[in-house]
Amino acid sequence: MFRMLKKTVVAAVCCAVAGGGLAGCDDDNGAFHNGLLAGTRKINVAGYSVNVSCTGDAAEGKPVIFLMPGLGDGMDKMAALQKTLSEKNWVCVYDRLGEGKSDKPKGPQSIADSGKVLTAVLARVTAGRPVVLAGHSLGGLIAARYAPDHRDMVKGLVLMDATTPDSVADVTKGIPASATGPAAQLRAQTLAVDAGNNPEKLAIADGKVRSAGDIPVEVIQHGKKYLAAVPVYGPRLERDWAAGQHKWLAISSRSRLSTAANSQHYIYVDQPAIAVQAIQRVAAQVK
């Protein structure tokens, strides 16, 4: 029982962890619709092959919803969410370097490096339309760090149990070095992931929440306190995680926080309607 829980906890807490030119396509299984990349295909980004999928309603006047999975997840994890949203919206999702069917990174990555790849992908698939980034866990952290520097493109943001802005400190303070047993193992695993020992070779450092202006933002936190099951230190981890979700509200003057009462970390799996409604609300506010 605890082994399964530990795996879930690591997926959430460790997700605390966690450019160049663009040319050509490697896969002809996609096409274009109203100038937008359609279907599933691979595109070249600075010498890397990146797997992208775009589907849905490409009517003029609608933003592109861009889904960003968490650490260790390929875009297939969000397939059901993409399908539902595609009934009324144009929706894209991609595998970051090291995930799914995209190439592995050649060396260590930073959040800034991941952002450069994201910029190139967005330039290729969105045809200049405004973008709503909807990220889960590490995908949420990357989206939140990216939006303030790309206000020309990113016009809305949805953070689904996003990795906290002070995730490294949350773990090092929440589980002290003196801890033993499962908690000590969780601490060591998490810090290793934070340092870049993960599929994306992506390291992360804590940082302040920067403003993206007055774009519409929805922050959704989990309601089932599964982190509390970590012996001794679980309640502190839950409090810090919740505090981190509140910190993300500073990203915009139009931020809103809600709780998915019956969800653990994967809100879009446990309570997909909540994720869908939040993303649609933000998209509806983007011209």
Secondary structure, 3 states (H helix, E strand, C coil): CHHHHHHHHHHHHHHHCCCCCEEEECCCCEEEECCEEEEEEEEEECCEEEEEEEEECCCCCCCEEEEECCCCCCHHHHHHHHHHHCCCCEEEEECCCCCCCCCCCCCCECHHHHHHHHHHHHHHHCCCCCEEEEEECHHHHHHHHHHHHCCCCEEEEEEECCCCCCHHHHHHHHCCCCCCHHHHHHHHHHHHHHCCCCCCCECCCCCCCCCCCCCEEEEEEECCCHHHHCCCCHHHHHHHHHHHHHHHHHHCCEEEEEEECCCCCCHHHHCHHHHHHHHHHHHHCCC
